[in-house]
Amino acid sequence: MMSSKTYTLKNLNSLFKSNNSRTSLAIKNIIGSLVAKGGSVLISLLVVPLTINYVNATQYGIWLALSSIIAWFSLFDIGLGNGLKNKLTQALASNELGLAKIYISTTYAILVLLVGVFILVFIAVNQMVTWSSVLSLPAEMEAELRKLISLVFIFFCIQFILQIIIVILTAHQNLSTASLLVFLGNLVSLAIIAVLTRTTQGSLFNLALAFSISPLLVYLLATLFYFKKGYKTIAPSFKHIDFKYSKALMGLGIKFFIIQIAVVILYQTTNLLLMKLYGPDEVTSYNIGYKYFGVIQMFFAIVIAPFWVAFSDAFYKNDITWIQKTIKKLLGIWTLVSIGGLFMLVVSIPVIRLWVGDSVNYKWQNGLALFLYFASSTFGTIFIFFINGTGKIFIQFVTSLISPLLFIPLALYLGKHFGQSGVIYSSIICNFYGILIAPIQYRKIIAGNAAGIWGR
């Protein structure tokens, strides 16, 4: 694992060697993000055994299932995140700071209204839902679960607004700083949990508080800092709120929103399906393997992250040669990362046992399924980022409507017959757009013969 990653890092600059300014900026962000996200990986590896020792594997599985439910709401910005990123980037490029200020102010205003709606819906739903039944847990846990979910939801709503600073940093092509904020949030969580293990008895409520409050504090301080310092000229204000810009902000965002919902259904419902089929211990087992092999996706995400905007810039400037060379180099890096993933698979049993002990029942066949899942999804991401950059996302939009409908019954069927690995293979099958269709669409767009739905 280390040799492949080290090789990739040392040769990253040569793989992307170019006098092109967009390539140089991408490399700068990749290296900065690599340091920050590498730290996040290390912290995530440390926090798992610490957390399981603080509570237990069953309670940790409950927390993971609850956080999956809350994660569904994180994408309910109706495309505002992607809309703000695109529009703010355009405004900054043309030095229209007044317009940038309107976009930011209006986005914050819309998000506050959305949070108000979320809270009203939650108050109504929370009175009607029996959470212990939803999560297949003992009825005597109902009071604790209701209190726990209320806490996590309140903190989520606040974070939902504050995390816009990440979008603003991205629009400024400051991805490495955005990654640093995520790292700091993880670091604060680790510190709080370490203190809790020494000062309190195991508590699911305290665990949820630690994980919920940490990113909120980091995003709040970052928001105050940047709007007082570097981004003062575009800081939000009441008088710059103008809802007539809402449509412009959302734009393609509505389609991206539907695509994101499909992603949530495909990947976040896995915890709930495993909870229903096998109980919380299987959720913990799955997430341990997911975090271990997730290093593949996390590392590749660092490399690919700057290229959405870069592909967009190159496409509209008709720099097809740069796009083709970059795709080829990204495929080379993907190959190296996949080889590293194979090595991780070979040593997975002793490494995971060393990491979390014998409290988690990890199986090699589940590891194989997770390796194939991450290898195939990162492959598809290369072409999806290019297509997203061009805005030709109609086919992706349509398939995002089909995949969730296919996933749940397929996952239930394969999960019952093949266990955890069956659910994972269902995710791979349902990612048919990224694995099969996106590469074909890329070639058609590059060749200039993307007719009909291929060019929409």
Secondary structure, DSSP 8 states (H G I E B T S, - for coil): -HHHHHHHHHTHHHHT--S-HHHHHHHHHHHHHHHHHHHHHHHHHHHHHHHHHHS-HHHHHHHHHHHHHHHHHTT-STTHHHHHHHHHHHHHHTT-HHHHHHHHHHHHHHHHHHHHHHHHHHHHHHHH--HHHHTT--GGGHHHHHHHHHHHHHHHHHHHHHTHHHHHHHHTT-HHHHHHHHHHHHHHHHHHHHHHHHHS---HHHHHHHHHHHHHHHHHHHHHHHHHTTTGGG---GGG--GGGHHHHHTTHHHHHHHHHHHHHHHHHHHHHHHHHH-HHHHHHHHHHHHHHHHHHHHHHHHHTTHHHHHHHHHHTT-HHHHHHHHHHHHHHHHHHHHHHHHHHHTHHHHHHHHHTTSS---HHHHHHHHHHHHHHHHHHHHHHHHHHHT--HHHHHHHHHHHHHHHHHHHHHHHHHTHHHHHHHHHHHTHIIIIIHHHHHHHHHHT---GGGG-
